[in-house]
Amino acid sequence: MLEELQVPYEIKYYQRTSQQLAPKELREVHPLGKSPILTDTDRNEVIAESGAIIDYVLKYYGKGQGLPKKDQEDADNFWKQFAEASFMTTVTLELVTTLVPRQSPFYIRPLMNVIMGQLRQRFSGPDMERKIAFSADALEKQSKDGRAWIVGGDSNGGPTAADYQMLFPFEALTGGLKDNYTIPESIQNWVDWVHARPAYQRALEKGGPYDLNF
């Protein structure tokens, strides 16, 4: 996002503990100890939660970029909320049910695989299927092959908050969850299209690659 808006920034890394928890140093930056966290030294602000960070950056540093067209403001807000409150909830449940058996003692691993598999089959699986179909339909309404911003982009043809928020769940879907579900071509095309953007490539050069194949 900062690369798309051409806002200068620095990245600070925090290593998780062996239990995959936030280190003490991150909790000293913000009491929740969660990432991402934005520290704005110009305004002396520390912002947590991705949605709040996106709103903050667009408000103070966007210079009119990243804002949806007037008739798409409500749709943009919906997708921003849907990504974090709904889609990511299901992604997180999938992550938990995938990792718990792997991290269980070997003698109960078969049992945990059965239990977690039932959870996915009865709860997260059907929910994820609905969200995949719903999201793919929205992309295909903008462009048949999925290569278009979710609510049509800003006035300059760039992404809006909806796109910034939906990228992570889409990456999880096409990464760690790709063997669990049939990924619509429109969603895969959208992720590939975003990944090919110069701003995304610059961000990778600065921050390094990341892997969502959990």
Secondary structure, DSSP 8 states (H G I E B T S, - for coil): -HHHHT-----------TTS---HHHHHHSTT--S-EEEETTTTEEEESHHHHHHHHHHHH-TTTT-B-GGGHHHHHHHHHIIIIIIHHHHHHHHHHHHHHHHS-GGGHHHHHHHHHHHIIIIIHHHHHHHHHHHHHHHHHH-TTS-S-TT--BTTS---HHHHHHHHHHHHHHTTTTTTS---HHHHHHHHHHHTSHHHHHHHHHH-------
